[in-house]
Amino acid sequence: MRPGFWAALGLATVVAIASGTPAQAASPVTRAGDVSITAWSDCPSGWLCLWEHANGQGRMARFQSGTVDLRDYNLQDQASSLWNRTEVAWCAYSGSGHIGDRLLIGAGQRINLADVGWDNKIDSVRRGGC
């Protein structure tokens, strides 16, 4: 075999691996708390969804009952938008363990958190009023 064959094969392998990475990162969320790159349209009815960027962009985590610590989802103090697609109010907290300042999220409410002074401030969330 020619010497250039192995170099070409190596380059083809690198391209195949690199091109597979974004598709994996963009896979849809399938379980509560999974994190994915997504958009508003990926938040299913019956869930509270949080995104790292405004307008439902970037990494997302979704919940049906909440979490005591968004560190478990790599979103502590990083959420910039949310959508409550449930029929009940939720509460967001500035501290882990459902402590600190509280933000009431009404049923069906979709929020860019900078608009209400809560950009990158949420550490925990739970279903039910504050």
N, C-alpha and C positions, 0 to 999 in steps of 0.2 A: 504494500500500500504506500501511497505517496505521503510525504510528511505533512502536507497541507490537509489531508483527510482528517487527522485527529484534531487539528485546530478547528476545522469547520464543524466537526461533530460536537466538540466542546461548546462552541458558540451557539449551536442549535439547541443544546441542552439548557444553557443559561437562558436563552430567549423563551423556551418552553416553560421553565420554572418561573421566570419573572412575569410572563403573561398570565399565569395561573393564579398569582397572588391576589390581584384586585378582584377577581371573580369570587374568590373565597371570602374576602373581606366584605363583599357586598351581599353575601347570602342573607336571606330573610331570617328574621327572628322566629324561633320555633317554640321556645319555652319561656316561662316567666323568668325575668331577670337576664336572659341572654342579651348580649350586646352586639350590635351590628351597625353598619353604615346604611342609612335608610332615609325616609322622608315622611311628611305628614300622612301620605296615603298608605303607609305601611302600619299605621296604628290601628289594630282591629277594635271593633265594638266590644265593650265590656272590659277594657284595659285602661290603665293610666300609663302614658308613654312620656319619657323624658329624653331630650336630645342634647348633645353637647353644643350645638350651634343654634342660632335663631332660625325661625321659620321651618322647624322640623328637619333640620339638616345635620349630618354627621352621625356619630355613634348614637345608638338608641338603646335604652333599657325599658322594659315594660313590666307592669305589675298588676295583679288582681287583688292583693291584700296589702302590699307595701314591703318596706325593708327598714331595718333599724340602722343600716349603714351603707350608704352608696359607695363606700370604698370597695365593697365586695363586687361592684360592677364597674369599677374604675371611673366613676362619675361624681365622686364627692367634690363639691364646690366647682363643678364643671358644667352643670346643666344650664342651658340658655333658652330652652323652650320646652313646653309640655302641652299635653292634650289629655284631658280627662274624658274618656269615651265611655264612662260608666253613668249610671243613673243616680249616683249618690255623690255627696261632697267628699273630698279628700283633704288631707292636711300635709303641708310640706314644712319641714323644720330646719332651722339653721344649724342644729347640732345633731350628732349621731345619737341614737337611742330615743328619738322623739322628744328632744329637749331644745330649748332656745326659742328664738323668735319663730312665729308661725305665720304661714300663708294659707288661707282658706282657698281651695280650688273647687269652684262650683261644678255641679254635674254638667257635662258637655262643654266645659270651658277649655278654650285653646289660648295659650298665653306665650308671648315672647317675654321672657322674664326680665329683660332690661326695661321694658315698658312699665313694670311695677316695682322696680328697684330690687329685684331678686336675682339678677344675673350672677351665675357662679356662686350662689349662696346656699343651695339645698344640700343637706347631708343625710336626711332620712325622710320617708314619706309613709303615710298610712291611710287606709280607707276609713272614712268617717270624718265628721267635723272636728274642728280644733277645740 
